[in-house]
Amino acid sequence: MTTLMTILGIVVFVLGLLFSIAWHELGHLTWAKVFKVRVPQYMVGFGPTIWSRRKGDTEYGVKAIPLGGYIRMIGMFPPGADGKVTARSTSPWRSMIEDAREQSYEEIQPGDETRLFYTRKPWQRVIIMFFGPFMNLILAFVLFLVVLMGFGIPQAQPTISLVEKCVVATNSTAAQTGTCGATDPETPAAAAGLRAGDKITSFDGVTVTSYDQLQNQIRQHPDDQVTLGIERNGQSLTKTVKLTTNTLQAIDSNGNPTEGTVKAGFLGIAPITPTVQLGIGQSLDQMGSMASQGVSSIVALPSKIPSLWGAAFEGKQRSLDSPVGVIGVARVGGDVLAMHAPASARIATMLQLLAGLNLSLFLLNMLPLLPLDGGHIAGALWEAVRRRAAALFKRPDPGPFDVAKLMPVAYVVAGIFLCFTVLVMIADVVNPVHVG
């Protein structure tokens, strides 16, 4: 049964990925047609075509490899300085430019002269290119709202579910087995007589409003004597506790575990973690936090390469915040549906996984680099700036900005992305990330 649910989870994720890609390309297609750019192809996937159908002047289809998608618009690049499209050159860099220019014109038919992408106003090109990733952002927003407001998410509360008996390091064998040795000291919580069900209401006179706040305060006071306000069975109590220092899992500013351990203050309690449905304001705050974490993760991608290499080729442990690719996320999707948890929790986790995927697609595609959508947006914006400056200083119109000249850069960027994708794929196969 577990194997069946794992396979089902992978299939569900792949279908969700295909829908996300199709939804992305639909954003490009819709606005290309609004601004009367001819689109010969709308394809989900790469490689051999499995199915296609022509409607109007566009061929709609699905290809064999579900790792992306595209729409083909004619006239993506303007003609060269000589007004020609197929001029040749012995320079390999120049050939890249001319090949890209030629490909964007290879399907031009009589009457298409007014339907070329590059002839559209810069703001129209920005809309066409922006609405692909924006569709992913819309989908992520809707899915996150469904999860946060409909299903709810586990939220740790400053109420004790378990008092740990002894002080053991997070990365020790004793922590994994839950056993105490004869020489392991008693935890401050056990020594102070704290019990399961106690709600911690204050820390050294400061009102406690969340478990994250309490956790940060405990960690910041190693070996300090502190006063805790407790609510027990409807009665208010005060407990004086001598905290200790312990080796704990490192966390980020949002309380999420990160790679490595730290020495920090330790009390020795585990919180209750009920599933809480959030209001619209709380949901927006949560999504803002997720978007901020997504941006930080993308910025940090280069720094993850050494640990990915170690996980892929040196047998090192895969870090908690390691990037995962399509294969890795699909396997996580399989793990999610195979978890021993209520169906609602598994569905919510799968939806959150797909929401995170779409948020990542939005953030990555907005990078101002060719061949990403953000690179075309940057080119259109630069053209608008040049033309506005020329008009302001009464100079001749400089004409369209030739994005084709950036194709050598696009090939370098694509090569870097390809190498990183292959590295992540290998790590996902030989040393995958699992959830439980």
N, C-alpha and C positions, 0 to 999 in steps of 0.2 A: 504493500500500500504506500509506503514511504517513497519507493522508487517511482511509482505511478504519479504521485503528487509532485515529485521533483521534476519529472518530465513535463507534466502539465504546467508547472510554474514556468519552465523555460519556454514552452510554447506560448503561453499567455504573454510573457515578456516580449518575445519576438514579434508577436502580433501588435503589441502596444508600441514597439519600436517602429514597425512598418507604418502604423497609423500616424505616429509623430512625424515621420519623414514625409508622408503624403500630405499631412496637414501643413507642414512647413512649405512644401513646394506649392501648395494651393494658394498660400499667401502671395508668392511671387506671380503665379499664373493669373490670379484674379486681377491684380493691379496692372500687369502687363497688358491684359485684354482691355481693361478700362482705358488705358492710355494708347490703345490701338497699336501695340507692338506685336508683330506676328510671332507666334510660338509654335514651331513645328513639332516639338516633342515635350511631353510631360511624363517622366519616368520615375518609378520607385524602385531603387536598387541599381546595381551595376552588372555588367557582363551580358550573357545571352538573354534575349527576350523570351519570357515564358508566355506572356499573353499581351496582346495589344489590340486596340480598336481606334479607328480614326473617326473623329467627330469634327466637322468643319475643317479648318486647316491645321488641327492639332492631333497628333497621335498620342493616345493615352495608353500606358502599359506598365507591366511589372517585369523586372529582371531577376536573374537567378540569385544574385548576391545581395542580401538585405542589409548593406552597410552604408547606405546613403541614398541619394536621389538627385534629380536635377530637372530643370526645364531648359530647353534650348531656345534662346531668343536670337533672332537674326540681327546682325549689325551691332554686336556688343562693343566693337572698337571702331573708331573712325578710320578712313583711309590714311595712308602715309602722307608724308609731306609732299610727295610728288603726285598725290591724288590717286595713286594706284593701290590695289589691294594685294596683288600677287607678285610684287617685286621680289627678287631673290638676292641673297648675299652669301658670301663665303664665311662670314663671321658666325660662329655657333650661337652667340648671344643674340645677334641680329636675326638669325634664322628663327629663334624662339619667338621673337616679336612678330615676324612676318607669318609664321605658321599659325599663330593664334589669330592674327588678323584675317588670314585666308579662311580659316575654319569658321569664323563668325559670319562669313559672306557666302559660304559654299551652297547654302540652300535658298539664296535670293531668287525670286521669280519676278517676271515682269509685273510692275505695279507695286512692288515692295519698297520702292524708293522712299516712300513716306511712312514706312512702318518699321524703320530701323531703330534699335534701342538707343544708339548714341545720339540720334537726332532729337530725342525727347529733352525737355528742359531739365536742368539739374535736380530741381525739387521733385520732378516726376520720377526720375531715376532713383532718387533716394527712397521714395515711397515704395517703388517696385522691389528694391533690394532689402529694405528694412522690414517689409511685411512678412518675409519668410521667417526670420527669427522671432518677430513679434508674435506670430501665430503660436510658436512654441511657448512664449511667455504667457500668452492668454491661457493655453492649455494647462501649463504649470499652475497658474493662479487658480483656475477652476478646480483642479485636482487637489491642490493644497486646501482650498476652502472646504471641499467635500470631506477631506480627512479631518481637518482641525475642528470644524463646526459640526459635522455629521457623526463621524466615528469617535472623534476625540483622540488625544495622545496621552501616553503615560507621563505623568508629572510627579516628580518626587516632592513630598510634603514634609514639613518639619515635625512630623509625628513618627515616633520610633516603632519600627516593626520587629527589630531584633537588636539585642544588646550582645556584642561580641565578648567572648570570655577572656581572650588573651591578646597581647600585642604581638603580631607577626607581620613581617614585611609583605607587601602586596606581591612581590615577585618570588616569594619563598614557596617551597613545597607544602609547608603547613597551611598557607593561605589557600592553596588549591584543594587540599584534602579536608580543610576545616577542622583540623586537630590541633590541640595545644600540647606543648612539651612541658616537662616538669620544671624547666627553668624559664619558661615564657611568663613575663609579668602580666598581672591582671590589667584589663583595660580601665582607663579612667571612668568610663560609663558604669562598668560593673562595680568598681570600688565605691562610686558615689550612690549606688543603689537605684540607678535609672532602670525603668521597666518598659517592656513593649506596651504601646498604647499611650505613653507619655507624650504630650505635645510641648515642644520647646517654644516658648512665647517670647523670650528675651535672652540676649547674650550680653553680659556686663552692662545691663541697663538699656541696651539698644533693642527696640522691638524687632522681632524676627518675622518677616513677611513671606519668606520662601526658603526652601531647602538650599538652593544655590547660595543665597546670602549667608545662611548658617554655615554651610560647608566652607565658604571662603573665610569667614571669621575664625572658624576652628583652625584652619590651615595656617592662618597668619599669627597664631598665638602658641607656638611650640613651647612646652614646658612652663606655660603661664598658669596661674591660678585665676579662674574666672567664675562668675556667678551666673547660673542659668535660671531663668524663670520657667517653671513647669506647670502645665495644666494636667491634673490626674483625676479622672472620675469626677470632673466638674469642680474640683478644688484647685486653688492656686498654691503652688509650693515654690520654695527657693532652694537651690542646690549649689554648694560651692564645690568646684571640681578642679583638680590639678591635672591639666592636659599634659600629654607626653609628646615625644617626637617619634615619627615612624616613617618608613620608606613607603610612599604611596604612588599610585598612578598619576602621571602628570595630566593636567587638564588645561583647556584653553579658557578664555575670558567668559565663554558661555557655559562652562561646566562640562564640556564634552571631553572625553579621554583623548589624549594625544600620545605620541611615541615617547617612551622613556619613563623614568621615575624621578621623584623629588623627595627631599626630606622636608616634612611639614608637620604642623600640629595635628594631633590625633585624639579623638574622643572614644571611638569604638562603638558606633551605632550604625544601623542600616535604616533608611527611611521607608515609610509606606509609599507605594507608587501607584495610585489609582489612575484609571483612565478618565481624563477630564475633557469635556467638550468646551471649546473656547468660543467667546463672543467674537463679533466682527473686528472690534478694535484689537483684541488680543491676537486674533489670527493674522491681522495685518502686521502687527509687531513681530510675530513669529516668522512670517514670510520675509520681512525686512532683514531679520537676523540671518535667515537661511541664504538670502541673496548676498549679504555681506560675507558670509562664510564661503559662498561659491566664488566670489571675486578673489578672496584671499587664497583659496585653493588653486585657482588658475595662475595667480601670480607666483605661487610657490611650486608650480609644476617642475621647473628646471632643477630645483633643489631636491626633488624626489628621485631623480634619475639614479644616483648612486645606490640608494636602498632598493630600488626596483631591480637594478642589475644584480645586486647581492641576492635578492629573493629568486630571481630567474636563473642565475648561473652558479651561485655559490652556496645554495642551500640555506641561506639565512632566513630568519623569521620574517614573515610579511608584516610590515608595520600597520598599526590600526588605521592610520590616515593615508594609506597607500592608494594611489589612483588605480581605478579599475576601468577596463574597456568593455566593449559590447559582450564579449564572452564571459568576463567576470561578473558583469551585472546580470546576465542571463542565468548564470549559476546561482547568484544570490537570489534571483527570482524563484528558482527551483527550491532553494533552501527555505524561502519564506513560506511557500505553500505546503512544504513538508514539515513545518514546525508543529510541535505539540502545543497548540494554542487555539483559542476559539476562532471560528471561521471569520468573524467580524474583524478580529485583530489581524489575521493573515491578509484579508482583502484590503484593509486599511494600509498595511505595510506595503503591499504590492502597488497600490495607488500612489503612495508616497514615493516609492522607488521610481515610478514612471514620471511623477511630477518633478523629482530631482533631475531625472534625465533630460526633461524638456527645459528646465531652468539652465542646465549645463549647455544644451544646444544653443540657447539664446545667448548666453554669455560668451561662448567660444566664437560664434558667428559674428558677434559685434566687434571682435578684435579688428583694428584697422589695417589688416594685412590681406593681400591677395594670396590665394584665390578665395578667401572667405568673403561673405557678403559685406562685412565691414570694410574691406579693401575697396570694393566698388563704391560704397557710400562715401568713403574718404575722397576718392577720385572725383565724384560728382560735386562734393562740397568744395573741393579745391578749385574746380572749374568755376563754380559760382563766385568764389572769392576773386579769382583772376578777372572774370568778366566785370564784376562790380567795380573793382579797382581801376580797370581800363576805362570804364564809363565815367568814373569819378574824376580821373585825370585827363579825360578827353583823348584817350589813346585808341588805336584801332582795336576792334574786338579780337582777342587772341584765339578765338575759336574753341572747339571742344578739347578738353584735356585728353591726351592720348594715353589711356590706361594700358594699352598694349605694350608701351615702353617699360612697364613694370613687370612684364612677364618673367624675365630672368629672376627677379626677386621672388615672384610667385612660385617658381620651380624650386627655389631654395627653401622657402617656407613649407611647400608641400613635401619636400624631401625630409625636412626635420620632423614634420607631423607624422609622416609615414614611418620613419625610424622609431619615433616614440610609441606609435601605435603598435608596431611589431614587438617592441620590448614589453609593453603592457600585456599584449596578447600572450607572449611566452610565459610571463609571470602568472597570468590568469590560468594557464593550462597546467604548469608544473608546480605552482605554489599558490593556489587560489585563496581568495578571501571567502570565509564562510560566516554565516550568521546562525544563531541558535536561540 
